[in-house]
Amino acid sequence: MPMETTVPTETVTKVIEVVEQMDYTEYLVKLVNSNELILDAVHVLSGFALFAIVVCLCYFCYKFFRIFF
């Protein structure tokens, strides 16, 4: 005895909607490059700031010890 299969009375069709995807590769590359430039500038400025702090510390130590000698 063959098995009876139930066949839907309505046929369902799948509709695939094609949506154009934006390509953000160029924007992301520019963003990463600008971020690297900003980080490089911060490193340079922090180096100058550290140098200025050391110079000021040496100057004030000199002024302080000059009192005693």
C-alpha positions as CSV (number, residue, x, y, z in Angstrom):
1,M,0.0,0.0,0.0
2,P,1.7,3.3,-1.1
3,M,2.1,6.0,1.5
4,E,-0.1,9.0,0.9
5,T,1.7,12.3,1.0
6,T,0.0,15.5,1.8
7,V,0.5,18.1,-0.9
8,P,-0.2,21.7,0.1
9,T,-3.0,23.2,-1.9
10,E,-1.1,26.5,-2.2
11,T,2.3,26.7,-3.7
12,V,4.6,28.8,-1.7
13,T,7.2,30.8,-3.7
14,K,10.2,32.3,-2.0
15,V,10.9,35.8,-2.9
16,I,14.4,36.9,-2.5
17,E,14.9,40.6,-2.2
18,V,18.3,41.7,-3.4
19,V,19.5,44.8,-1.5
20,E,22.7,46.5,-2.6
21,Q,25.2,46.4,0.3
22,M,27.3,49.5,0.9
23,D,31.0,48.9,0.7
24,Y,32.7,50.5,3.7
25,T,36.2,49.3,3.0
26,E,37.5,52.6,1.7
27,Y,36.0,54.5,4.6
28,L,37.4,52.0,7.1
29,V,40.9,52.3,5.6
30,K,40.7,56.1,5.9
31,L,39.5,55.9,9.4
32,V,42.2,53.5,10.5
33,N,44.9,55.6,8.8
34,S,43.7,58.8,10.5
35,N,43.5,56.9,13.8
36,E,47.2,55.9,13.4
37,L,48.2,59.5,12.6
38,I,46.4,60.7,15.7
39,L,48.1,58.1,17.8
40,D,51.5,59.0,16.4
41,A,50.9,62.7,17.2
42,V,49.9,61.8,20.7
43,H,53.1,59.8,21.2
44,V,55.2,62.7,19.9
45,L,53.4,65.2,22.1
46,S,53.7,63.0,25.2
47,G,57.4,62.7,24.6
48,F,57.8,66.4,24.5
49,A,55.7,66.8,27.6
50,L,57.8,64.2,29.5
51,F,61.0,66.0,28.4
52,A,59.6,69.4,29.5
53,I,58.7,67.9,32.9
54,V,62.2,66.4,33.4
55,V,63.8,69.8,32.4
56,C,61.5,71.7,34.9
57,L,62.3,69.2,37.6
58,C,66.0,69.5,37.0
59,Y,65.8,73.3,37.0
60,F,63.8,73.5,40.3
61,C,66.2,71.0,41.9
62,Y,69.1,73.2,40.8
63,K,67.4,76.3,42.3
64,F,66.6,74.5,45.5
65,F,70.1,73.1,46.1
66,R,71.7,76.5,45.1
67,I,70.2,77.9,48.3
68,F,72.5,75.7,50.4
69,F,75.7,76.1,48.5
